[in-house]
Amino acid sequence: SSGINAEWPLRPGIRVRFPDGLYLQGTFSAHDTVESIFKFVESSLRHPISFTLITPGLPALKRDSTLLKAAGLVPSGVLNLSTSDRTEFTLLSDELVCKLSDL
């Protein structure tokens, strides 16, 4: 036995919906934690903000070492980013916005 649970996809996909309707998508290890999603989102922001990640119909995710499977994010998940920071511009970094325009 390899020790890998065959029911777990090795690379769960997580989509984060920003207030402006844009989605940020990342691929994670099944053994990653909720904390890794928060770090991924932070690395994608134009500037640091305070935010919450919410799974529709459930309480906001706690920024901790909960495994993605235990948080209900395997095999995939969609999270809504909520923030009290208001801006007329996207919250995504300039680098990611440039990639969007190339699509």
QUIWOJO-V480788 format. One record per backbone hydrogen bond with DSSP energy under -1.0 kcal/mol. CO is the residue of the C=O (numbers start at 1). NH is the residue of the N-H. If there is no record, write none. Layout:
# QUIWOJO-V480788
CO/NH ; CO/NH
This chain:
# QUIWOJO-V480788
5/8 ; 12/28 ; 13/77 ; 14/26 ; 15/79 ; 16/24 ; 17/81 ; 18/21 ; 22/18 ; 24/16 ; 26/14 ; 29/32 ; 32/68 ; 34/38 ; 35/39 ; 36/40 ; 37/41 ; 38/42 ; 39/43 ; 41/44 ; 42/45 ; 44/93 ; 52/82 ; 53/61 ; 54/80 ; 55/58 ; 62/64 ; 64/35 ; 66/34 ; 67/71 ; 68/73 ; 69/72 ; 75/13 ; 77/15 ; 79/17 ; 80/54 ; 82/52 ; 91/46 ; 93/97 ; 94/98 ; 95/99 ; 96/100 ; 97/101 ; 100/103
